[in-house]
């Protein structure tokens, strides 16, 4: 009989401990705080339409709620508020209204009292950006309250966001100067708009050999090849991008009569052959740049080879 009593006592003790543990778990679940947050695009172009969502994370038995959304009305304007979605359940907008300049109060309510579980968004806010003003606007949440299907408040943290209204990102450089092979070259590309943090790259095609495009938009180096080189550059600010087709014409430098990229005795021979009519005039044969190919160009090339010019 005593053994039976001891066994029952142990069972009772185990049951009590399990019950305490269960209560602890229940309290932990009940104490879990839901996160309500604004999800806005980091950047929009002036005059454009865009959407912002009021997100909810891991809500249980949700039934209804209300909150105020505030923003800079000189930069962005609210056009409408449309239904949200948590899991597969639509969250209807019961009512919304601008209660003061730049602040809108929104009420959401799920029909009946089934309670909605999961993550998603309680509302979609349809905005448009001002057409002639740029700057940054906070989009904040305040006076928030959400409740479950028993009418009890659901503990929540309320987190805002911001959106930057900017001019369209646009490459302003539309053409590039030519260059001569063997001559140092440096040109900085231009762009306007965006957030100002511009990063450049070559999207397609290729620069003349010896030239490179830096991330800050400078084409520099010493070209090694003759020809017309067409390529497309791209600039991005991390949110938007723009592209532009450009070309660079690389010609032989004066005195490089045969266009091989170096100035030596072979160029003298080329000039001599041009003077007596054995070869056609080349871009580099006019070494002294006086508009004519004659023996003065031979002298110019000899002086360059000797290091005198």
SVG drawing of the C-alpha trace seen along z (x, -y; Angstrom):
<svg xmlns="http://www.w3.org/2000/svg" viewBox="-19 -74 88 76">
<polyline fill="none" stroke="black" stroke-width="0.4" points="0.0,0.0 2.8,-2.4 4.5,-1.6 1.3,-2.5 1.0,-5.8 4.7,-6.6 4.0,-5.9 0.9,-8.1 2.8,-10.8 5.6,-10.7 3.0,-10.8 1.4,-13.8 4.7,-15.6 5.6,-15.0 2.2,-16.2 2.6,-19.4 6.0,-20.1 4.6,-19.5 1.7,-21.8 4.1,-24.6 6.2,-24.1 3.1,-24.3 1.9,-27.5 5.4,-29.0 5.2,-28.2 1.6,-29.6 2.7,-32.8 5.7,-33.1 3.4,-32.8 0.9,-35.2 3.7,-37.7 5.1,-37.5 5.1,-41.0 3.9,-41.4 5.8,-43.8 3.9,-46.3 6.0,-48.1 5.9,-50.5 7.5,-49.1 8.3,-52.0 10.5,-52.1 13.9,-53.6 13.6,-55.9 11.1,-57.2 11.2,-59.6 9.4,-62.9 5.9,-62.7 5.7,-58.8 3.1,-56.7 4.2,-54.1 2.9,-51.9 3.6,-51.5 2.5,-48.5 1.7,-48.4 3.2,-45.0 2.4,-42.6 4.6,-39.7 3.4,-36.6 0.1,-37.8 -2.3,-35.3 -6.2,-35.5 -6.1,-39.0 -9.6,-40.6 -9.3,-44.4 -7.0,-47.4 -6.4,-51.1 -3.4,-53.3 -2.2,-56.7 0.2,-57.0 2.1,-60.3 4.2,-61.7 5.5,-65.0 2.6,-66.1 4.8,-68.6 6.8,-65.6 4.3,-62.7 0.5,-62.6 -1.8,-59.7 -4.4,-58.9 -6.1,-55.8 -5.9,-52.9 -6.7,-49.4 -7.1,-46.0 -4.3,-44.0 -3.6,-40.3 -2.4,-38.1 -1.7,-34.6 -4.5,-33.9 -7.1,-36.1 -7.9,-39.5 -7.9,-42.3 -10.7,-44.8 -10.3,-48.5 -13.3,-49.6 -12.6,-53.3 -9.8,-55.8 -9.6,-59.5 -7.0,-62.4 -7.4,-63.7 -4.8,-66.4 -2.3,-67.6 -0.1,-64.7 -1.7,-62.2 -4.3,-59.6 -6.2,-57.3 -7.0,-53.8 -9.3,-51.2 -9.2,-47.5 -11.6,-44.9 -12.0,-41.2 -15.7,-40.2 -16.9,-37.9 -14.7,-36.7 -12.6,-33.7 -9.3,-35.3 -6.4,-35.5 -3.0,-34.0 0.3,-34.6 2.3,-37.4 1.5,-39.8 0.2,-43.4 -2.9,-45.1 -3.2,-47.8 -1.7,-49.1 -1.2,-52.9 -1.2,-54.3 0.9,-57.4 2.2,-59.7 5.4,-61.9 5.4,-65.6 6.3,-66.5 8.7,-69.4 10.0,-68.9 12.8,-66.5 13.8,-65.4 13.2,-62.7 9.9,-62.0 9.5,-59.8 6.4,-57.5 5.6,-56.8 3.1,-54.8 1.4,-56.2 -1.6,-55.7 -1.6,-52.0 -3.9,-49.4 -4.7,-45.9 -6.9,-43.3 -7.7,-39.6 -11.0,-37.8 -11.7,-38.0 -11.5,-41.8 -8.1,-41.8 -5.3,-44.0 -2.4,-42.3 1.0,-43.7 2.8,-45.3 5.8,-47.4 5.3,-50.0 8.1,-50.8 8.2,-53.5 10.2,-53.9 11.2,-56.7 11.2,-57.4 13.5,-59.7 11.9,-61.6 14.5,-62.5 15.0,-63.6 15.3,-60.8 18.9,-59.5 20.2,-60.7 23.5,-60.5 24.4,-63.9 27.4,-63.0 26.3,-62.2 29.6,-62.3 33.3,-61.9 36.4,-63.6 38.7,-61.5 42.3,-60.7 45.5,-59.6 47.3,-56.3 50.0,-56.8 48.6,-60.0 47.3,-60.2 43.5,-60.5 41.2,-61.5 37.5,-62.4 34.9,-62.4 31.4,-61.3 28.5,-63.3 25.1,-62.3 22.3,-64.1 19.5,-63.1 19.2,-60.0 20.6,-60.2 24.0,-61.5 25.9,-58.2 26.7,-57.3 28.6,-54.2 29.7,-53.7 30.5,-50.6 30.7,-49.4 27.5,-47.6 28.5,-46.4 31.1,-46.9 34.7,-47.9 36.9,-50.9 40.0,-51.4 42.8,-49.1 44.7,-51.0 41.6,-52.9 39.5,-52.0 36.3,-53.4 36.5,-53.9 33.6,-53.5 33.5,-57.2 33.0,-57.8 36.4,-58.8 37.7,-57.2 41.5,-57.4 44.7,-55.8 46.8,-55.7 45.1,-54.1 47.1,-51.5 44.9,-50.7 43.6,-52.7 39.9,-52.6 36.3,-53.6 35.3,-52.1 31.6,-52.0 30.4,-51.0 27.5,-51.5 28.1,-52.8 25.7,-52.5 25.4,-54.6 23.5,-53.5 22.8,-54.9 21.8,-51.6 18.1,-52.1 17.9,-53.5 20.1,-53.3 20.6,-54.9 22.7,-53.9 24.2,-55.7 25.9,-54.6 29.2,-56.4 32.2,-56.1 35.8,-57.1 37.8,-57.5 41.5,-56.6 43.8,-57.8 47.5,-57.5 49.4,-60.3 51.3,-62.8 54.7,-61.2 53.3,-57.6 53.0,-57.6 52.5,-53.8 50.0,-53.6 51.8,-50.9 51.7,-52.7 55.4,-53.5 57.6,-56.2 60.7,-54.9 62.6,-54.7 59.7,-52.8 57.7,-56.0 60.4,-57.9 60.2,-55.3 56.4,-55.7 56.6,-59.5 59.2,-59.1 56.9,-56.7 53.9,-59.1 56.0,-62.1 57.0,-60.2 53.4,-58.9 54.0,-55.3 51.6,-55.2 48.4,-57.2 48.7,-59.8 48.1,-58.5 46.7,-60.4 50.1,-60.3 52.2,-61.3 51.8,-65.0 54.2,-65.0 54.5,-68.7 50.7,-69.3 51.1,-72.0 48.5,-70.4 51.1,-69.0 53.2,-65.9 56.8,-66.8 60.4,-66.5 59.7,-68.8 57.8,-65.8 60.8,-63.6 62.9,-66.0 60.2,-66.1 60.2,-62.3 64.0,-62.2 64.0,-64.8 61.4,-62.7 63.4,-59.5 66.5,-61.4 64.7,-62.7 64.9,-66.3 61.1,-66.9"/>
</svg>
